[in-house]
Amino acid sequence: MNRLPNLDVLRFVLASFVVFFHLPQLCRNQGLPYFLDAPIFNRGTEAVYMFFVLSGFLIIKLIYNEKQKGTFSIKKFYVRRILRIFPLYYLIVIFGFLYYWVILPNLGIPFQNNYALRDGILLSVFFLPNIFKDLFMPGGVLEILWSIGIEEQFYLVIAPLLFVINKNKILLVLSVLTGGYFIFYHLEAFSFLSEFTMVFFYMFLGGIVAILEEKKQLKFLKKSKLIPLSICVLTLLYFTTNLLFFKQEWLFNLFTMVLFGLFIHSICHNNFGVEIRSKTLNYLGQISYGLYMFHVIALNAVVFLFLKLQKHALFNDGFAIVLIYILTFALTITIAHFSFKYYESYFLKLKNKFRE
């Protein structure tokens, strides 16, 4: 599948929002200076949700097109997903347990593991890190895996489902599934879905937008440049202000689900030729999986360094905050780059052999 414009840059921006979200929280917890007042520093969860919409948009688009051609293979689909997700996921799983159970104790840094090691490993290995996170709060390195678990759970459902559905009824089934699941998610009787953040409707909605575009049913969005421009402005306002804040969970989920789907469609299918061609930004988007997975490790290393330097009072608070951000991003990008070049790329080359 050809790469759609602007999505790699979007991946980098979303990964950056997650870093903005986690960095001041850890600094605050460790007694370091931090800044949390601007809304952009509190949009990490929404950035992950947009990742979910993007994932559903691309994955369901791919399956739908292969179904139309009669070439969809569940085996190849899962092999591609395994080669993309598993190597880095399990690397972080291994490091995470070593970090909290071996490295921190040997450094004399207190951290309480309030779960049986076997239970934590089983929940992580079998892609239930979202349950692991909410039950035990095992530490940031392992907690960020919750979103990867949600993605894997989505893959386990969507491929068999779309395989058995008639290719002409995929849109109808997805629409019913999205609406039904959205309702069940917000019912008190199914509160465990919300507790463990099983927000699959974001992925389903992304897929619906992709199929509507493939079926040429979104032409009304392309009649004027004001439509995608308005969608992009609303998205920018959402991430940078509190003007579009909703207290009710169902309204928040409904608004962001629709807005994020329309935004992704706008920047890659309705951009009137506007494309960000920066090699640097596009490359940072290509390694965004690594940026997301490694940023907590980098952040912990930088915070540990500043905890040592804090004793000497070398920096004022403002300069310390800026320096922590610069070092965290620099270290995260460096680790992600080497991981992509010397580790992930081996599996990505194998993955290409299973493309149609």
Secondary structure by P-SEA (a helix, b strand, c coil): cccccaaaaaaaaaaaaaaaacaaaaaaaaccccccccccccaaaaaaaaaaaaaaaaaaaaaaaaaaaccccaaaaaaaaaaaccaaaaaaaaaaaaaaccccccccbbbbbcccaaaaaaaaaacaaaaaaaacccccccccaaaaaaaaaaaaccaaaaaaccccaaaaaaaaaaaaaaaaaacccccccccccccaaaaaaaaaaaaaaaacccccccccaaaaaaaaaaaaaaacccccccccaaaaaaaaaaaaaaaaaaacccccccccccaaaaaaaaaaaaaaacaaaaaaaaaaaaaaacccccccaaaaaaaaaaaaaaaaaaaaaaaaaccaaaaaaaaaaacc
